[in-house]
């Protein structure tokens, strides 16, 4: 860890010594630095972090969630549920897509059915398995009929989960997406940038508001920080190592805003692997990882340890679960029990951790490599371009990886999406291939019953069972940190790390 931290501090030193020069560029464009390109700007398809964050700027769902995870109107002015198997949505009459076309019930019907009937192939399709029919009652009213009660349907119709596309949109829609959001797409080039412009049909826009947002792809964290210091970029959200923040806070042109976050990082294990399929090995890894030390050093204390995927403020959250406090001796004993004795070099087994080229994840992998070596686990690190990395973990070509849940873990449906037997890829995100009859039964029951107290009891047991079986190890909730040029005002970080604050971004006269 000491060698790792020395390298990190060296990067911070480069920031401090680098000259900063104001860059000449379009004053009406906010330049937002991102680590990688979104995989798909089709709201029915994209599930990677950048897609999930950029898509809500382009598209709206029928409803949206407020800061307390409660639902409020979005494209639907109101809705009603006359019985447990029927939902009726009354659409707003004043909504237009970015090309001027009026949104009607036909667009809602097409959007949902195109995911359900295979017009587009998407892991989100399983979220609508409870739906038996989607019908347009008139141009402004949509009726959804259910096969069985589904407590999660509203969440899966919200802006954070999907967006309504124009009727007729096919599988190539990602190339030219058109939505009803605050912005519309101007251009996109993979591994370079995504440029949005204000949607003139989204309502009046103040003259001082940002007219364009350019999401520039800059994979290297140090380069992102230097671009901010030079004035060549305006914003970076949750993409800078914590060791760089003290230097950036000293820059008079920049502002660093922080808030507690709901974004959770986790370590995932392939349960089909011969070694990792043994629970004792997974437990040994959990005991060998000093989460507290990594959070304090590598993350600069900008994180809180996580015992669940749900945020601590959620009504279904519990931390009454099995814990894996740092205990190397216990880790070694578990490896002995699992049949992995140390050889003469002290090595018990070799494992490989796949990562993307994201600098933060690679540094985490190095820290894990050093800690696991202390109990006899030789961890090889293999970094790949983001698209290749995501494709590999989706098809199960991994032993260990680490990712973050962003936004999706703010509702308990995350447990079904990530751990139900029926939600293995391509039908969901159960990439670890975890399967447990009790968990499946509890999740099915919780999705159908209306009694919140009983639902909470089911989710508490699910969290306890997942902590015992350990298909993933929850690491920490990352604080939400927004670094921006002071010329951009009216923004603040969100707990979930989304980019919706850009709808209110303004550019001051300060240059």
ABEGO torsion letter per residue (X at the ends): XAAAAAAAAAAAAAAAABBBBBBBBBAABBBBBBABBBABABAAABABAAAAAAAAAABBBABBBBAAGBBBBBABABBBBABAABBBBBBBAABBBAAGBBBBAAAAAAAAAAAAAGABBBAAAAAAAABABBBBABAABBBBBBABBBAAAAAAABAAABBBBBBGBBAAAAABBBBABABBBABBBBGABBBBBBBAAAEBBBAABBABBBBBBBABAAAAAAAAAAGABABBBGABBAAAAAAAAABAABBBBBBBBABBBBBBBBAABAAAABAAAAAAAAAABBAAAAAAAAAGGABBBBABABBAABAABBABBBBBBBBAAAAAAAAAAAGBBBBAAGBABBBBBBBBABAAAAAAAAAAAAAAAAAGBBBBBBBBBAAAAAAAAAAGBBABBBBBBBGAAABAAAAAAAABAAABOAAEABAAGBBBAAAAAAAAAAAABABAAAAAAAAAAAAAAAAAAGABBBABBBBBBBBBBAABBGBBBBAAGBAAAAAABBBBABX
